[in-house]
Amino acid sequence: MRNAEIYHAMPENGLTDIWLPEMEFLPPDQAEYRKSLWQDTLEMDELTVFAVDGYGDMFAWRPDDSVVFIETDTGTCTEYASCLPDAVFRRIIEFANGDYTEMCSDAYKAGLDADEAEDCISERDAVGLLKQYQSAFGNYFSQDKKEYIDSLIQHGFLPDCNAFLYEEQMISVIRDLLHVNTAESVSIRRKSC
């Protein structure tokens, strides 16, 4: 199981210290605890939880290493990626689209007061994060995925948008590079009381 090897090597490689919006990697004991919180409600025996988002929803992998996103309030389980590195790549692509992160031009951020500036990532800072992601996770990505991130870094924000790619482009990358149908989701079986 490749995901388990990567996941257990992440802390020693410093990968768990890298900020990836809405994908907070959990240490194994916290991951098990998070799973146990939902064990009475959701059928999760076959899943290994490894990360959460800011809403308490979880990322987990199956025995075949495919990754799912679990919305705890609805019990919806969405196919997210074929493996842990692809899940990280997808999260980077969603970040580049501006999902969950407010991005702004360098000039706009320079004009904000300190409190407002905390809530906005400038283009320079966003490019810096992409470089950090590429450096930290690049060894786990295929060449085409590394080249795609490099192209985002090289081109910067879209001329008419505070993001690196449009929604349609993001969906196309997820579908074509990760082979994930973004429309598919299934419900996790809820346990009866």
Secondary structure, 3 states (H helix, E strand, C coil): CHHHHHHHHCCCCCHHHCCCCCCEECCHHHHHHHHHHHCCCECCCCCEEEEECCCCCEEEECCCCCEEEEECCCCEEEEEECCHHHHHHHHHHHHHCCCCCCEECHHHHHCCCHHHHCCCEEHHHHHHHHHHHHHHHHHHCCHHHHHHHHHHHHHCCCCCCCCCCCHHHHHHHHHHHHCCCCCCEEECCECCC
